[in-house]
């Protein structure tokens, strides 16, 4: 028969245990419920082998998509996610990359919807396999009909209208909106927004974005043909630099403005060669897309409630404020 300890002995033991617990919390930061760092809220390396695939329509060597990728990689490193990045400017090839991710058993997929029709089938396959899919960068009007969980990007129509208003403030009269990828819904929406808000004339010019020399030559040729064009608006930082060269070659007096930003364009804005850039923050888009999939898998979070996009732009970068982003651009994150 076991004899219980005397009451005063039990009380001393309880007081000692309580004292140890208090000292533990005050001095070492440990928890009576579990060690510090347990659970998904601890962050950093808690992905548990989660696999995420990011599939974009960006071609190789495009500085814009390098920023998207760096943002995605930063989120993956924070969350302990195994990230695969793939991109192809051909919509059919991009769709195949999404199907590959489904076959490989990805835990989450992030996609761009530059050509939404091409992505409907692959996204449906992912959903049937129980894989959450989020969107970024392109397709703000198509992400919900396509069946995506969340969307991170810029409302391109709003951005285009903001540029149109900006051109009115600069007293421009005739704008040339340069589209470097025919059929890309985001680029078309930008130029349509410019046309909608701008009080002057707006013409679209379609160029081959895969050939920088051809872009310069085509813009220069158009400027020579029409001396009334006093503003060239491009849809990418590298194309703005091509437009600057085209203005030189043609002898035009047109000014240059652009959507999107990179470190080379920052210098052009500083020097006054480019009037302004519209920054949609591609690094942030990549970061949020990967982080959102991790949050959904580990905590059931859905940004925007699954009904509203998370906007990353537009923001104007001009000569007056470019210094504020210059150091980030130099580091390759803006």
Protein Blocks (a to p, Z undefined) as FASTA:
>chain_A
ZZdddfklmmmmmmmmmmmmmmmmmmnopafkbcehiajklgghilnopacddddfbdeh
iaklmmmmmmmmmmmmmnopacdddddfblklmmmmmmmmmmnopabdcdddfblmlmmm
mmmmmmmnopacddehiaplmmmmnopabdcdddfklmmmmmmmmmmmnopabdcdddfb
ghiaklmmmmmmmmmmpmbdcddddddfklmklmmmmmmmmmmmmmmbcbdcdfbfklmm
mmmmmmmmnopabdcddedjdfklmmmmmnomambdcdehlmlmmmmmmmmmmmmmmnop
aehhlpaccdfbdcdddfklmmmmmmmmmnopZZ
